[in-house]
Amino acid sequence: MTGKLTVTRASLEAEFSSLCRNFDDDFKNVLLSNGFAVFPGFCDVHVHFREPGFSYKETVVTGSRAAAHGGYTAVCTMPNLDPVPDSREHLDAVLAPIRQSDTGVNVLPYGALTVGEAGEVPADLEATAPDVVAFSDDGRGVQSESMMRSLMERCAALGKILSAHCEDNSLLRGGYIHDGDYARAHGHRGIPSESEWGPIRRDLRLAKETGCAYHVCHISTKESVALIRAAKAESVNVTCETAPHYLILDDGDLREDGRFKMNPPLRSPADREALLEGIRDGTIDMIATDHAPHTAEEKSRGLAGSAFGVVGLEVAFPALFTKLVKEGICSLDDLIALLAWNPRTRFGIPLDGAYTVWDLGAEAPVDPASFLSMGRATPFEGTVFSGVCVLTARAGRILYRNNERKSVHTV
């Protein structure tokens, strides 16, 4: 589906360099005169576009527009939909709005690992494999070790990545924020860190035994970083992602507001520091947004009652550029690897002539009213970040243009 065998970092960088060399003189002059930066189109391997089944939260069209606004030209959509893409028939229902959207963003769906993501009956992986980017039951952890082993063996045989939402349901006990200082001080039920790192420990052992290409979704704990670092040292075929909010915020930043509620939750300062170290030493391969839109009403019920999930596509790059690059956590080149080269290489997603133009010198507060996503809930609301998207294009087509900078055109 994605040309995986030919997608290497060297080939991607060569294509991007050729693309930039071939910009016409007028376009180059605009870039130079304004001091704009040009990057390869970003790639997010973890988004929720909610269609079919939940289009009152987001659609393929609105999600794609939000992606382009944030500089993303390729996104991988998670399968917690209605119907869940666990069979050929159900996958066709998921593919229909993608094929009809015509937004120019490369939208690549995941297939489900189990029927209904219920963890009890394996999905028809062989039937869906040709048209999915990878397999996942995101939103739910596979609880059974024997089921996970079987799924890994089948994914390995199909040459597909298994992307795991790691969560041990037996440890949740009704929790909804991190089991830490804030939860104890404010009387909230907490989610322990082991609910994440326990399944990761199990899965890394299984991945080593089965040879499965294993990817860990949205890691948030220090133990998760340490386990994955050790597994890589043993040559386990594993990659992982974290999200911007886990790198920038911790449970000390929590407020009694649904826009601070996501799963996994914001963890402790020690966890955040471990994640930053994982960025520095390369343990963390990529940053994904886990863009998860909900209605305003669903996010208005405080920490206890609101739905899990925040939006991220339109704020990710400014947040990361400001808090990681400008504060010396990583270089700009490293950030682009985390947002573009590494996810494309791991998941076999071509560049397709995609690029995005940014004014790195511009500052702006995060204003959810300006989002193109139907979701508005972000913990970064009102925060001033550096970096404003000027233009996003793919295959010679403009996907987003900042109306205040109309002089910038595509090649």
N, C-alpha and C positions, 0 to 999 in steps of 0.2 A: 504493500500500500504506500509506503513512504520512501522507497528506494534506500533502505537501511544500509545495504552493503557498500554503497558508493558515498555515503555521507561520513566524511572524516573532517576533523578540524582544519587540516591543511587544505582540503578541497573547498570548504566553506570560506576560509579566509582568502583563498585565491579568487573565488568568485566575487567576494565583496571588494577586493582590491581592484579587480577588473571593472566592476560596476562603477566605482568611484572615479577611476581614470577616464571613463567614458561619459561622465557628466558633461553637458555642454558648457561652453564658456560663460554664458549668462548665469547659469545656475551656480557655477563655481564662484563667480564674482559676488553673487548674493550671499553665499556662504561665508566668503572671506570678509566682505564688507561688514557683515553683522556679527562675525565671530561665532557663527553657529557650528555645532559639532554634528557629525554624521556617524551613525552607528548601524550595524546590521539590525534588521528587524528582530525584536525580542521574541522569545518563545516561552510560553507558560505551559508547563505540563500538568497543571492542576487547576482547572476552573469548573464552575457549575453554571451552565446556561439555562437549566431548568425546563427546557422544551425537548420532548413533549411531556405533558402532565402538570406542569407548574408554571405555565407561561404568564400567570399573573405576577410572578416574581421577576422573571427575566425571559427573554427569547433569544434565539440564535442571532437575530438581527441586532437587538439592543446590546447583547453581550459582545458581539463582534465590533460594534461601533465603539463601545467602551475600550475594547482591546486596542483598536487603532489609535484612539485618543491617548492611550498610555504607551504607544510605541510598539505594541505587540502585533505581529503579523501571522503568528501561528499559535494556536491554543489547543490543548487536549481536554476534552470535556468528559466529566465523570458520569458514571452510569446510574446514579440514584435518581432515576426518572420513572415515568409511568407511560408506557411499559419500560421495565428494566431490560436493557439489551442483552438478554440471556439466551436468545435463540435467533435464528435467521429472520423469522417474521418480526420479532420485536426490534432487532437491529435495523431492519428496513424502515420501521416507523421512526426510529431515531435519526436515520440518515435523510429521511424525506425533507424536514425543514432545513437541514444543513445544505442540501443540494439546491433548495429553492431560495436560499437567503441572498445569494449574489452580493455579498458584502466585500469580497476580495480577500478577507482574512481566511487563512487555512485552518479550518475547524476539523479536528481529528478526534473522533469519539473513542472512548474506552469501551471494551466489552466487559460484561459482568463475569465474575468468577463462578458464582453460584446462582441458582434459580431464585429470582426475586431478591438477590443479595441476602438471603436468609441463612446462608452458611450450611445448609443441610443437604442439598442436591447439587452436584456439579452442573454448571451451565454447558451448553453445547459449544465448547470452545472451538472445535474444528470447523463448525459452520460459520462462525463469526470472525475467525482469525483473519481472513483475507481483507477485511474492511475495518479493522480496528487497529489503533496504534499500539495498544497493550491491553492487559487485563487487570481489573481491580474490582473490589467490592467497597470502594471508598464510601465512608460514612459508617461502615460496620467492619469490625475485625472478624477474621475467620477464627472461630474459637477452637475448633478441633484440630489437633496436631495431625491426625491421620488424613483429614480432609486437605489440610494445607500441603502435606507431603504429596498427595495425589495431584493436586492442582499444579504444584511446582514441576512435577514430572511431566505433566501434559504440556505446560507452557514451554518447558525446555525442548520437548519433542517438536513443538510448533515454531520454535525460534522466536518466541514472544516474551517480552518483559512481564513479570508479575509485580504490580505496583500495590503495595500493602498499606492499608489503614490499620495501624497496630493499636489495638485496644482490647484489654481483657475485661469483659463485661462483669466478671465476678468481683472485681475490685472497685467498681464505680459507686455502688451504694447511694445512688441518687445525687452524686456530686455534679457540680456545674461550673465551678471555678477551681483553680489550683488549690490543693490542700496545703496551704501555707499561712503566712502571717496574716494576710488580709482576711482570708476565710475565717480564721479563728477570732480575729478582732471584731468582725462584723456579723458573726453568727451564720455564716454560709456553709453549705455542705461542699466538701472538697473532693477533687479528683486526684488520687495519688499518682506520683510519677511512675510507679511500677506498672500501672495499667498500660503505659506505653512501652517502657523498656523491657518488660517481661516478655511480651510477644515478639519484640525485635530479637531478643536473645534466642528464643526458640527458632524463629525464622532464619536467622543467620546460620544456625546449625543445619537446618534443613536445606538451605541454599547450597551450603558446602557439600552436603551429601548428594544432592540431586543435580548440581551443576546449573541450576536455574539462574537466569538473569533476574536479579531481585532488586527492586527499588523501594525505598522506604519513604512514605509520604510524611510531610509536615512534622519533622522531628522537633521536639521542644524541651527535652531534658538533657542534663549533663551525662547521665548514664547512657542515653541513646548515642550521644556523640562518641563516648568511650568505646562502646560495644562495636560500633561501625568502624571506628579507627582500627581497632584490633582485628576485626574481620578482614579489612583491606590488607593489613600486614600479612595475613594468612592467604592472600590471593583469592578470597571469596568474591564472586562476581556480584558486587553490591554497589549501588549508588544511593544517594539520599538527597532530599530537599528539605529546606526550611522555608519559612515565610517572613516577609518584612517585619510584621508585628512582633515576632518572637526575638528578632535581632535588636529591636529598638525599644521595646517596652517590657516590663515585668509586672509581677502582681502588686508591686508598690505603686504602679500607675493606675490601678483599677479605680473605677468610679461606679456608683450605683446607677448604671446606665447600660442598656442592652447592646450598645455599640462597642462595649468592651468584652462581649461574650462570644467566644469561639471555641472550637474543639479541634485539637487540644487547646487547653486554656493558656493564658499568659502565666508563665512559671516564675520561679524565684530569680533574684539577681544573679545568683551563682549559676543557674541554668543558662541565663542569657549570656553570661561571660563565657561559658563553655561553648555555646553556639558561635560566638564571635571567634573564639579560638579555632573552632572547626572551619570557619571561613578562612582564617589566616593560614592554616596548615593544609588546606585542601581536603579535609575529611568530608565537608559538605560540598557536594558537586554542583548544586544549582539552587536558585531561589525561585520558588513558585508562589503565587499569590493566595491560592485556595479561595479565589473570588467566589463568594457565596451570598448572593443577594436574597433578601427577604423584603416583605412589605414593611412600611413604617409601623403598622399596627403590631406585626409580629416581633418587631424590635423595640417596642415601647413598654415592655413589661418588666424592666429591670433585669438584674443579673439572674434572679431565680426563674423568672417566667418567660424571658425572651427566647426566641429561637437561636440556636447556635449558628454563627457565621457572620462574617463581615466582607465588604467588598474591597478589592485591592488593585484591580488592573490600572486604574487611572491615577493612582498615587504612588505606585511601587517604585518607579525609577526616581522621581524627585526625593522620596523618603530615603532610599538607599544611597543615592548620590550624596545627599546632605549628611547623613548619619554614619555612613561607612567610608566613603571616599574623602569627603572634606574633613572628617575627624581622624583620618589616618589609619582606619582599620584595614582597608585594602586599597589597591590602586584602581584607577578607572578601567584599565585594561582587565584587571581581575573581575571587576563588576560586570563588564560586558561578557566575559567568559561565563559567569554564573547565570546571566540572563539570556544569552544567545548561543554561544558556541557549545557549551557543555550539554544543555538540554537537547539541542539539535543532534549532536553527535551520539548521545546515549540512545535517544529514541528514533534515530534515523530520519530526521525531518529536514528536508532540503531548504535552502535559503530562498529560492525562487525569485532572485533579484529584489529582495526586500531590504528596505532601509528606513531609518527614522532620523529626523533632524530635530535637534534640541538647542534651545538657548539656555546654556548652563549658567549664564550670568543673571538671568531673571529670577526674581523671588516672588512667590505668591502663597497666600494661605490656602489650605485645603478647604474647598467650598463644595460640599456635596450637591448643592443646587446646580452646579455646573457639570455634574457627571452626565455622561450619556447612558450609563447603566440605569436600569430601573431601581437598583438598590442604592441606598444612601448611607447606610450604617458603616462608619469607619471610626476607629479610635483616634485617628489623626485629624479629625475635624478641627479646623481653626489653626492648626500648626503651620508655621511658615517654613516652606522648603525651597531649595534652589533647584531650578530646572523647569522649563516650560516647553512642552512639545509643540513644535512648529509644523511638522509635516510627517506623515507616515505613508509609505508607498510599497507596493509589491507588484512585480511583473509589469512595470511601467504604468501602473494605475494608482492614482491617489486614493488612499483609504481614509485619510484625515488631513485636513488643513486648518490651521489656526486662522480664524477669520480676521484677526488683528495683524496678520503677516501675509497678506494676499500676494505679495510680490514673489513669494517662493513657489516655484512650479516644479513639477516632476521633469525627468529627462525624457 
